[in-house]
Amino acid sequence: MSESVGEPIWVESLDLDAQGIARLPPAIGAPASEAGKVLFIRGALPTELVSYQITRDKARFAKAKVIQILKPAVFRTQPRCAAFGICGGCSMQHLDVAAQIAIKQRVLEDDLWHLARTKPAEILRPLGGPNWAYRQRARLSVVNRSIKKGTALVGFHEFNSGYVADMLACEILPQSVSALLHPLRDLVNALSIPDDIAQFELAVGEGNATNSFQAVTVLVMRHMAPLSPADLDLVRSFAEQRLVWIWLQPGGIDTAKPFHPMAGSLAYHLPEFALEIHFLPTDFTQVNHAMNRALVGQAMRLLAPQANERILDLFCGIGNFTLPLARLAKAVLGIDGNNALMLRAHSNAKHNGLSDIAQFQLANLFTADAEMVRSWGPIDRWLIDPPREGAMALCQALAVLHQNLLAGDATANAFLPQRIVYVSCNPKTLARDTAILLGDAGYELTKAGIVNMFPHTSHIESMAVFEKK
């Protein structure tokens, strides 16, 4: 590894890993017009003058770490977390939240322009919420061969590393959960198989073990070897003393089962739509419940379903958008490729008295085509909430239907939604899909903006609205 120290340099911009971007002077003997290689400086912010040390030198770029900040940016702020700079979970804590939001909005706009050659007619005002103690879901890794011999570390991975950060608190976790990091170390160390504890999957929600709901934390412990009777006693005692629910997972995700207490249900609420949505701690749900409520509310207002319309909710999961849509529309069809989530969605519709309005269907949406879209029946509007891979197959299916319509097939029009709301967790795949919708499917991008679901991290949640021309 190279460890050369460079002359002070001005930082021009920031990448999504919160690395400052600068440009090195041209190589000695190179033409004055030739630009130097790009330099990524961890810990530096735009407009700053910094000294740095190169840690990796490649032909087209170099990476470095800050040695000294000679002129700080006005939007630099003091990180709250003691593990900042070591833990890889938050890369933007040294950046003012307003600046974080502005950078994420710029990334969304840049991706739409560079990948889809478009700008939305209207930029939505960014949605923001709590900036600390917001994370209700997380995966806490466990490592037992730490620098502190014989000590298990429980937490998030270090930046760009397979090691777990030596952290005793986390500022983006609820305080009650952050306070568990050290006791979880002690628990792992006390077990007979500390080297076989892989992780704790964390889910915070409202739990019902009796007849009323109250805040509860569930920890799903992944263990690679059987727990002894003494181990089980330790885990049970931990659950009782720390007032948490423990699930055990000896194998794949399907093997996760409640251990203590043995019974109880987990839920979150969407008060605006009078909904109680039940989930398992191993289900996909949004990590930030407050922002999820804002996200759902804005999606409903942007889609604006009418009481006489039939709506399609694609990648519907456990019904996070389907059930609010069922409060507003005549009928909703939720589609997902995960059978376990479909069963939960059915159950949630029944629990909320919406089984007659909200129907669900299992389908692989990554292989969707025009014939599959036709099989879902005539539709008025779509809501799409895909994973990071995006929804390219669905957009291509709409493009085929649009071309069929142009070729004289009038029946295709019934399957082309007049409006689409696309909720995205990856601006690049959103931009890729936007190019298809605008170029081949006959839509225009009317609105787009970000939702700050993950403050202090580089993750970007966004929302876009498409209208049929």
N, C-alpha and C positions, 0 to 999 in steps of 0.2 A: 504494500500500500504506500502510495506517495504521501509525503507529509510536508510539501513545500509551502512556504509562507509567501503570500503575494502582497503587493502594494495596496494601500487603501483604494476602495472602489465604490462607485455609486450604484445603488440597486435600482433597477428600472421597473420591475413588476414582480408578480407573485404567482407561483403555480398552485395547483390544488392540494399539494402536500405541504403548503405554507412555506415553501422554500423560496427565498429571494432569487430573482433572476437578474444577472448582470452579464456584461459582455467583456471578455478579456481583450487587451490591446492586441493588434495583429502581431503575428510572429515576426521576429527580427528578419529583415530582408524582404518581407512581403510588401506588395504595393500598398500605399497609404489608403487606397480606396477599399481594400479588402478588410472585411469585418473579422474580428477575433472570434474564437469559439465561445459558446454559451457557457456560463458559469452558474450553477445552482448552489446557493448558500443557505444551509439550514440555520434558522434563527434570525435571518435578516428580513427586513420589510422594505417595500418600495419607498423611495425618496431618502433612504438612509445611506450614510457614508460609513463603511465598515472595513476593518481589517479582517483577514480570513486566512484559513489554512486549508490547502487542497488535500482532500482525502482520497479522491479517485480521479484519475486523469485519463480520458479517452480521446480518440482522434477527433470527435466532433463536439464533445462537451466535457466539462469537468464538474466535480462535486466538491463542496467545501463546507467547513463549519466556521461560525463566527468566532473570531478571537476577541474583538473589541468593537463596540458600537460607538463610533466617533461623533456621529450626528444622528440622534434618534428621530424616527417618524412621529408626527403629532398624534397618530392613531395607535401608537404602541401603548400597551397597558401591562400592568403587573399580573402575571399568571397567578391564579388562586391556588392551583394544585401544587403540592410539594413535589409530585412526581413528574411535573411537566418537563419535557425535554428528554426524559427517559422512557416514560410510557408512550406507546404509539397510539393510544386511543384518541387523544385530542392534539391536533397539530396547530390550532389557531388561538390558544388561550392568551397569547401575547398580543393579540390584535383586537381592538375595540369591536364590540358586537355589531355596531352599525357598519363598520368597515367590512366585517365578515359578510354581512348580508349584501353589501354593494358588490363585493368581489364575486359572490355566488351568482348574483343577478347578471353580472357582466359575462361570466362563464356561459350561462344559459343563452344569452343573446349572441355571444360569439359563436357558439356551437350551431345555433340555428342559422346564422349567416354563412359560416364556412362550410357546413355540411348540407344545408338545405337551400342556401341562397335566398333566405327570406327574413323579414322582420315582422313581428306581430303588429297588427294594426293598433293594439292597445297593450301597454305593459301594465300588468296587474300590480297593485301595491303589495309588497312582500308581507306575508303572514308571519308574525312573530309571537313568541310566548315566553314561558320561563326559560332562563338561560342556565340555571344551575339546578341540581337535584331533579332533573327531568326524566332520567332514563329508567323506565319501568321494565325493560328487558335487557339482558346482557348475558354473555357467556364468559364466565370467570375460569381461566385456565389454571391448571395446577402443575407445578414442577417441583420435584423433590431432590434433584441434584443441583442445589443452588450454591452460590458463592459462600453462603453461610452453611457450613457442613451440617447436615442433618436437619436442616430447616426447610419445610415446605413453603413455597411462595404461592399465593392465591391472588389472582388479579388479571390484568390485561398484559398482552405481549409488549415488549420493548419495541421502539421504533425500528422497523425494517429488520426484525430479529425473531428467532424462534424462542428466545428466552422470555420468561415472565418478569415483569418489572417488580422490584422490591418496594411495594407500596402498602401503606397501612390505612389509606383513606382515598376516596375518589369523590371529587366535587360534583360530578354530573350524575352520580347515583343518589337516590334518596338517602338522607342522613342515617336512617335506621339500617339501610343495607350497607352503606359505607362502613358503619361500625361493626359489621360482621367479618370484615376482611381478616383482622387479626385472630378472632376466635375460630374462623375456618382453618387458618394455619394450624392452630392448636389441635383442632379436631383431626385433621389429616395426620399430623404427627403422632397422635395417640392411637390411631388404628393399626391393626396388625399388617395391613397391606398398603402403607402410604405410597409406595411406588406404583400402585395400580389404580390410584384415583386420578382420573384424567381431567375432569372439569366439573363445574357446577353451572347448570343452566338456570338463570334467574328470571322469574316472572313476578311482577307486583300487580296486584289487582284488588278487587273487593271479593273476599271469600265468605262463603256461607257454610259454616259447620253446624249451625243450629237452625234458627229461623230468621236470622237477620244478617245483613251484609255489613262487613267492616273491613278496613284495610288489612291486607295479608301479604306476606312474602312467601313465595314457593321456591325451593331450591331442589333442582333435579340433579342428583349426584351420579355421575357416570363412573362406574367401577369396573375394572377389567378382570377382576378375580372375585370369587365369592367372599362375602363378609362373614366373619365368625359371629357366634352368638354374643360374645363380648363386644364386638364391633357394633352390632345392631343396638345393643344397650346404650353405647356411647352416642350413636346417632339419634336415638329416641330421646335421650336426655338433652342433647343439644337442641332438638326441636322444641322441647318443653321449656327449657331455660331461656331460649332466644325468641320464643313466640313466633316460630316460623313453621311452615309445612315442609316436610321432606318427602320427595319422591326418589326412588332408586331406579337406575337404568343400567342393567348388567350387559346389555347388547345394543342392538340398533334402536332407533327412536321408538319403534313399536313395542319395545320391552319396558319402557318407562311406566312405572306404576306407583300409586301412592303408598307410602310406608307409614308415616305418622303425621297427622291423623289419617286413618284409613278411608274416611269419607269426608266429603266437602266439595263444593263447586266454586269455581273462580269466574268472575265476570267483570265487565266494565260497562259504564252507562253512557248513553248519548242523550242527555236531558232535552235537547232541542227537539228531539223526535220521540221522546218518551220510550226509549228502547233500553233493554237490559240484554247484553250480548255475552253469552257464556263461552269460555274457551279453556283449553288445556294448557298447562305451562309449556308444552312442547309445540303448540300451534304457532303459526306465524300471526303476530299482531304488531301494530305499530309500537315503537319503543317509547313514544312520548304521548301519553293519553290526553294531555291538555291540547297539544297541537293536532292530535287526531280529531278531536271534536271540532276544532277550527277548520281542518281540512275537509271533513265531511260536510260541514255547513256551507263552506264556499263551493264545493263541488255541486251540491244541490242547487244553489242559487245560479251557478253558471250553466248547468244543464237545463234548469227550469222545466222539469217534466210537468206535463199537463194531466189533469184528472182523467182525460179520455185516451191517454196514450199508453203504448206498450214499450217498455224500456229493456235494453240489454245491458247486463253488468258482467263484463269479461274479466277473468282472473278474480272472481268474486270472493274466494276464501271462505271465511266463516259468516259472511254476510255484512261486513262493515259498511258497504255502500248499498247493498241490495235492500236491506231492511228500511233504511231511511227513504230510499226510492219508493218502496212499497207504501209508505205513508202518503206519498204524493201522486202516484200514477195509478192507472187502471190495472196494469199487470207488469210484473218484472220477471225476467228470466236471468238467473245467475248461473254462470258457467265457469268451471274450474277443472283442472286436471288431477287434483288430489282428492281421492275418494274419502279420506278421513275428514278433510275440511268440508266436503259436501254433506257428510252426515251431520257435522256440527251446524252447518248452515240450515239444513232442514229442521233440526231441533230448535235452533234459535227462532226461526220463522214461526214454528208452532208455539213456542214459549211466549212470543209477543203477539199472538193472535193474527198472524199474517200469512198463514199457510195457503189461503185461497188466492192471495195476490202474488206472493213471492214463490216461484217455482225454481228448481235447480236441476242442472244437468251436468253429467261428467263428460269432458271432452279434452283432448290434447290440443290446446290452442296454438302450440308451436308448429303444428302441421295443418292448421286450418286452411281451407280453400273455399272457392266461391260456392261449391255445392254444399259444403258444411254450413256456410252462412245462410243459404236458402233453406236448409233443413230446420233452422231455428224459427222460421216463419217471418211474416211482415213485421217491421219494427219502425219506431219513430226516432229514437235517440239511443246512443251508445255511451256507456261509461267504461273506460279501459284503465286498469290499474295493474300493469304487468310487473314482473321482477326486473332485475337489471338488464336482462337480455332483450327487453322490449317486446314489441308486438308486430314484427315485420310480416309474418304470415297473414295476420288479420288485415293489415293495410294492403298487402298484395291482393288479397281476396276482394277487397273493396275496389281496387283498381280494375280487376277483371270484370266485376259487375258493372262498373262505370263504362268500360269499353263495350260490354254487351249492350248497354243502354244506347250508346252512341251508334252502335251497329244496327239498331232498330228493335231490340228486344225490350219492349215496354214493361215486361213483367219484372225486369231487374230493378226498377225504381223502388219497388216496395221493400227491398232489402237493403237499400242505401240509406243510412240514418241521416236525417236533416242536420243534426248537431252531434258532435262528439266531444266529450270531455276526457282528456288523456292525463292521468296522474302518473308521474314518472319519478323514479329514483336514480335515473341515469340520463343526464342531458344529452349525451352523445347518441344513445339509441333513440331517444325522443327525436332528436334532429334528423337522424337517419329515416325514421318512420314518417316524419313530417315531409321529407322530400318525396316519399312515395305518395302520400295523401294529396300533396299539392301538384305533383307532376303528372300523375296517372289516374288519380281517383276523383278528381273534380272538386276538391275542397280548397278553402282558403283559411289561413291561420288568423283568427280575429283577436285572440288574447293569449297572453302567456306571462307567467311570473313564478317566483319561488315561494316555497313554504319552508321556514327555518326550523325543520323538524329535528335537526342535529346540531345545535349550537356548539361552537369551538372545534368542530370536526370538518373535514373536507367533503362530507356527503351532501349532495344537493337533491332535495325533493322539489318538484316543480309541477305546474299544472298548465295545460294548454287547451284552448277551445278552437274547434274546427267547425266551419259552417259549409254546407253544400252550396255550391255556386248556382 
